[in-house]
Amino acid sequence: MNVIIDGLNIEYTEKGEGIPVLFLHGWGSSFKFYENIMTALSTRCRTVAVNFPGCGNSETMKEPWALENYCDFVLKFIDAVGLENPILIGHSHGGRTILKMVAEKQIAPPKIILLDSAGLIPKKSLKKKMRAKSFKIIKRILTLPVIKNHSKGLLEKARKHYGSADYNAAPEVLRKTLVSLVNTDLRDIVSNISCPTLLIWGDKDTDTPLSDAKILESLIPDAGLCVFENAGHFAFFEQQGKTIAILNSFIK
């Protein structure tokens, strides 16, 4: 299914009837990771999942977005498909978007579920700090007016060498968007979240480490944490049976 949001052709899917539930996926991902979970919940829920611009078959935005743009997009999508007061479930970047919307009272869901959520800026290891510093030095040199016209290929090679897989795989507009997102830290506002909050996390997550989950659990007044052993950043997908059981209990 498709819907037009701010002139963009956006792909979404839905299953079932009953309690409204909205799923938001992570960066560079799609709603396909939720298919089995949506099917399991659809016996008593209207489950809806949307692909963010530039993901799945959703059209890519023309200009880079900040987190505020994603929040605005989600609110407009909810209105466009007629979801009334949905429970919000978000993985990684989807969770980051939920954190901002709910903490800033843009929306007041009955409950939220965060799956290995982004939203905090973790402390960088010395290795990561050195890589970032090295790239900044190389970029500064290669963008000097004297050699700028002759260094485009070298600069692109440097980006591929020093950049993350997500960064390198994205087109330019999404690269600039990703830079904005990963430099957004929400820890100062998440204590404003008052609804029941469930955190599901993999203990082997290296993208949004378990330490992030523990920080969120301590800051959000009504939060509980479920840790999946031997699971990574896609813990909910790696252990879908356990995820479905927990969600069925939490969504009543």
Secondary structure, 3 states (H helix, E strand, C coil): CEEEECCEEEEEEEECCCEEEEEECCCCCCHHHHHHHHHHHCCCEEEEEECCCCCCCCCCCCCCCCHHHHHHHHHHHHHHHCCCCCEEEEECHHHHHHHHHHHCCCCCCCCEEEECCCCCCCCCCHHHHHHHHHHHHHHHHHCCCCCHHHCHHHHHHHHHHHCCHHHHHCCHHHHHHHHHHHCCCCCCCHHHCCCCEEEEEECCCCCCCHHHHHHHHHHCCCEEEEEECCCCCCHHHHCHHHHHHHHHHHCC
